[in-house]
Amino acid sequence: MDVAILAHEKFPDLAKTATGVLRYGDRNVVAVIDRDRAGERVKDHLAGDVRDAPIVAGMDEVPAADALLIGISPIGGGFEESWRGDVRAALERGCDVISGLHYFLADDEEFAALAAEYGADLWDVRKPPEDLSVAEGIAGEVDAEVVLTVGTDCSVGKMTATMELARAAREAGHDACVIPTGQTGIMIEGWGNPVDRVVSDFTAGAVEEMVVERGGEYDYLFVEGQGSIVHPAYSAVTCGILHGAAPDLLVLCHEAGREAIHGYESFELPPISEYVDLYESLAAPVAPAPVVAGTLNTAGLEEGAAGEAIAAYEAELDAPATDPIRRDAADLLEAVL
């Protein structure tokens, strides 16, 4: 499938869905739409193993495509009206539209009418299935080893760490599966439960269902974490995933230099050692799980400073750590597996 990715004014730093699909998805990306970066290319901004594509100002500059994928999600998951023209243009070309917003495009009268008129599909990735229920407390019974990524904050690299560790495990010859819990993971893997949209009573059950479904098919399950246990808005989903997945091991993800919660800057981040205690003590009553490794996003640092930051993070964490994009996730695989 050929897709264009909408990332107006956010690419790459605040367009984690766009960067995730570019780095890990199997769709052919024909263009990224960002009016502020028009004329540039993806590889001007993203390092490592990532799909390259031109960056254009609008849908009218996109070559032939099968779908438009909305690659950004503001806090709260709302729809920006400045995107409407591009979504409208995509539908009028018969392109499907894939969205990870909390705002469901299928409920938008204009978009629904255009999709019906031009034979396009609207896939609201964050719309959960209707048959979810509470957890039974059985995820810990699966044969697979369950590894959960947890974070010091939102947008510190949990999805990236999950994908990189699963990729490294497969390359090492292990049967490994990603358990997608957010819109980006679902877009990449093509399945999953969007736990931040699930009724709170069913959050743990939504994760447990996926772990049980895949637990007999793979040796290792890498569960995509969400939010942070100290986040004033999103801690509930973090706890739901932690208890629903009943993980065997935890990997703590952090961004170098971050000192306050993104979007909630009056809340300072606790020390790394405090995060370890918080996650391990919260997991213990349901399924004891130690923090065995960490990942550090060092994208904003030069190589020398990045190495120093990783070493400092390892010391604070008292466990192996790396930047899986700048370096190699295989470095962590022994500690994790």
C-alpha positions in Angstrom: 0.0 0.0 0.0 1.3 3.5 -0.9 0.6 6.0 1.8 1.1 9.7 2.5 1.6 10.8 6.1 0.2 14.1 7.4 2.5 15.7 10.0 1.9 19.5 9.6 4.3 21.7 11.6 5.3 18.8 13.8 7.8 16.7 11.8 9.8 15.0 13.1 10.0 15.8 16.8 6.3 16.0 17.7 5.1 13.5 15.1 5.9 10.2 16.8 3.3 8.3 14.8 4.8 9.5 11.6 8.3 8.6 12.6 7.2 5.2 13.9 5.5 4.3 10.7 8.5 5.5 8.7 10.9 3.5 10.8 8.9 0.3 11.4 5.9 0.1 9.1 5.7 -2.0 5.9 3.7 0.5 3.9 5.5 2.4 1.1 5.5 6.0 2.1 5.3 8.3 -1.0 5.3 11.6 0.9 5.2 13.3 4.2 2.9 16.4 4.4 4.3 19.2 6.5 3.9 22.8 5.3 6.9 24.0 7.4 9.3 21.4 5.9 8.2 21.4 2.2 11.0 20.7 -0.2 13.0 18.7 2.3 13.3 14.9 2.8 12.7 12.5 5.6 16.4 11.6 5.8 17.3 15.2 6.4 15.8 14.8 9.8 15.7 11.1 10.8 18.9 9.0 11.2 19.3 5.2 11.1 17.2 2.6 9.3 14.2 4.7 8.1 12.2 5.0 4.9 13.1 8.1 2.9 10.4 10.2 1.2 9.9 13.8 0.0 8.2 16.3 2.3 5.5 18.4 0.6 3.2 21.2 1.6 -0.2 19.6 1.0 -2.2 16.7 -0.4 -2.3 18.3 -3.8 1.5 17.7 -4.1 1.3 14.0 -3.2 1.8 11.5 -6.0 -0.5 8.5 -6.5 -1.4 7.0 -3.1 -3.8 4.5 -1.6 -4.2 6.2 1.8 -3.5 9.2 3.9 -2.3 8.4 7.4 -2.5 11.1 10.1 0.9 10.9 11.7 0.4 13.3 14.6 -1.8 13.4 17.7 -2.0 16.5 19.9 -2.5 16.3 23.6 -6.1 15.1 24.0 -6.1 13.6 20.5 -8.2 16.3 18.9 -8.6 17.1 15.1 -7.0 20.3 13.9 -9.2 22.1 11.4 -6.2 23.2 9.4 -5.9 19.5 8.4 -9.4 19.4 6.9 -8.4 20.4 3.4 -5.8 17.7 3.1 -8.2 15.0 4.4 -10.9 16.2 2.1 -8.6 16.2 -0.9 -7.4 12.6 0.0 -11.0 11.3 0.2 -11.9 13.1 -3.1 -9.0 11.1 -4.7 -10.5 7.9 -3.3 -7.7 7.5 -0.7 -8.5 5.7 2.5 -7.7 7.8 5.7 -6.1 6.2 8.7 -6.3 8.1 11.9 -5.1 7.6 15.5 -7.0 10.5 17.0 -9.5 10.4 19.7 -11.7 12.4 17.3 -13.2 9.8 15.1 -13.3 10.7 11.4 -16.1 8.3 10.7 -18.3 10.4 13.0 -17.5 13.6 11.0 -20.4 14.2 8.6 -18.4 15.7 5.8 -15.7 13.0 5.9 -18.3 10.2 6.1 -20.2 11.6 3.2 -17.0 12.0 1.1 -15.8 8.5 1.9 -19.2 7.0 0.8 -19.2 9.1 -2.4 -15.7 8.2 -3.5 -15.5 4.7 -2.2 -12.9 5.3 0.5 -12.5 3.8 4.0 -12.1 5.7 7.2 -10.1 3.6 9.8 -10.2 5.2 13.3 -7.5 3.2 14.9 -8.4 4.4 18.4 -11.9 3.0 18.2 -11.8 0.0 20.6 -13.7 -3.3 20.0 -17.0 -3.6 21.7 -16.5 -7.0 23.3 -13.8 -6.1 25.9 -14.2 -6.9 29.6 -12.4 -6.9 32.9 -9.1 -8.8 33.3 -9.2 -12.3 34.8 -5.6 -12.1 36.1 -4.4 -14.9 33.8 -1.8 -13.2 31.6 1.0 -14.4 33.9 0.1 -18.0 33.0 1.3 -17.8 29.4 4.4 -19.7 28.4 6.0 -16.7 26.6 8.3 -14.4 28.4 6.5 -11.0 28.6 8.6 -7.8 28.4 7.0 -4.4 29.0 8.4 -1.1 28.2 7.6 1.6 30.8 8.5 5.3 30.9 9.6 8.3 32.9 7.1 10.3 30.8 5.1 10.3 27.6 7.1 10.5 24.3 10.4 9.2 25.7 10.7 6.2 23.3 8.6 3.3 24.7 7.2 2.4 21.3 10.6 2.7 19.7 12.2 0.5 22.4 9.5 -2.1 22.0 10.0 -2.3 18.2 13.8 -2.3 18.3 13.9 -5.0 21.0 11.4 -7.2 19.1 13.4 -6.7 15.9 16.7 -7.6 17.6 15.1 -10.7 19.1 13.9 -11.8 15.7 17.3 -11.2 14.2 18.8 -13.3 16.9 16.5 -16.2 15.9 13.8 -15.9 18.6 10.1 -16.1 18.0 9.1 -12.6 19.1 5.9 -10.6 18.9 4.9 -7.0 19.6 1.7 -6.4 21.6 0.5 -3.0 20.3 -1.4 -0.8 22.8 -1.4 2.6 21.1 -2.3 4.0 17.7 1.3 3.9 16.3 1.9 0.3 17.2 -1.5 -0.7 15.8 -0.8 1.1 12.5 2.6 -0.7 12.3 1.4 -4.1 13.3 -2.1 -4.0 11.8 -3.8 -5.2 15.0 -4.0 -4.4 18.7 -6.2 -2.7 21.3 -6.0 1.1 21.8 -5.9 1.0 25.6 -6.0 4.8 26.1 -9.5 4.8 24.6 -10.8 1.8 26.5 -13.2 2.1 29.4 -11.0 2.2 32.5 -12.4 -1.0 34.0 -11.5 -2.8 30.8 -7.9 -1.5 30.3 -6.2 -4.4 32.0 -8.5 -6.8 30.3 -7.8 -5.4 26.8 -4.0 -6.0 27.4 -4.5 -9.4 29.0 -6.6 -10.5 26.0 -3.8 -9.8 23.6 -1.1 -11.4 25.8 -3.2 -14.6 26.2 -4.0 -14.6 22.4 -0.3 -14.5 21.4 1.3 -16.1 24.5 1.1 -19.7 23.1 2.5 -18.7 19.7 5.7 -16.9 20.6 8.7 -17.3 22.9 8.8 -13.5 23.7 6.1 -10.9 23.8 7.2 -7.2 23.8 4.4 -5.1 25.1 4.2 -1.5 24.0 3.9 0.7 27.1 1.9 4.0 27.4 2.2 7.1 29.5 4.0 7.1 32.9 3.1 6.1 36.4 3.8 9.6 37.6 1.9 11.4 34.8 -0.9 13.6 36.2 -3.1 12.8 33.2 -2.1 9.4 31.9 -1.0 7.3 34.9 -4.2 5.3 34.8 -3.4 3.7 31.4 0.1 2.9 32.6 -1.1 1.0 35.6 -3.7 -0.8 33.5 -1.1 -2.1 31.1 1.3 -3.0 33.9 -1.3 -5.2 35.7 -3.0 -6.5 32.5 0.2 -7.7 30.9 1.6 -9.3 34.1 5.1 -8.9 32.7 8.1 -10.9 33.6 10.5 -8.1 33.0 10.5 -4.3 32.6 12.6 -1.9 30.5 12.6 1.7 31.6 12.6 4.4 28.9 13.8 8.0 29.3 14.8 11.0 27.3 18.2 12.6 28.0 17.9 16.0 29.6 14.2 15.8 30.3 13.5 17.2 33.8 9.7 17.9 33.7 6.6 16.2 32.4 6.0 17.2 28.8 3.0 19.5 28.6 2.8 19.7 32.4 6.1 21.4 33.2 5.1 22.3 36.8 5.6 18.6 37.6 9.3 17.7 37.9 10.4 14.1 37.0 11.5 12.0 40.1 15.0 10.5 40.2 15.5 7.4 38.0 15.9 5.1 41.1 12.5 6.3 42.3 10.9 5.2 39.0 12.5 1.7 39.4 11.0 1.4 42.9 7.6 2.7 41.8 7.2 0.3 38.9 8.6 -2.7 40.7 6.5 -2.1 43.8 3.3 -1.5 41.8 3.9 -4.6 39.7 4.7 -6.9 42.6 1.2 -7.7 44.0 0.0 -8.9 40.6 3.2 -10.1 38.9 6.6 -9.3 40.3 8.7 -7.8 37.5 12.2 -6.3 37.9 13.6 -3.4 35.8 16.4 -5.2 33.9 17.4 -2.6 31.3 16.8 0.9 30.1 16.7 2.9 26.9 17.7 6.5 26.5 16.6 8.9 23.8 19.7 10.9 23.0 18.5 12.4 19.7 19.2 16.0 20.9 22.8 15.3 21.8 26.1 15.0 19.9 27.8 11.6 19.9 30.2 12.3 22.8 27.5 13.8 25.0 25.2 11.0 24.1 27.8 8.4 25.3 28.2 10.3 28.6 24.4 10.5 29.0 24.0 6.8 28.5 26.7 6.0 31.0 25.1 8.3 33.6 21.7 6.7 33.0 23.1 3.2 33.4 24.6 4.3 36.7 21.3 5.8 37.9 19.4 2.8 36.7 21.9 0.2 38.0 21.2 -1.8 34.8 22.4 -1.9 31.2 21.1 0.8 28.9 21.5 2.2 25.4 20.0 4.4 22.8 18.5 1.8 20.4 18.5 4.2 17.5 21.9 5.7 17.8 23.4 2.4 18.8 22.1 -1.2 18.6 19.2 -2.8 20.6 21.1 -6.1 20.4 23.3 -4.6 23.1 20.4 -4.9 25.5 19.1 -8.2 24.3 21.2 -10.3 26.7 20.0 -8.3 29.7 16.4 -8.5 28.6 16.2 -12.1 27.4 
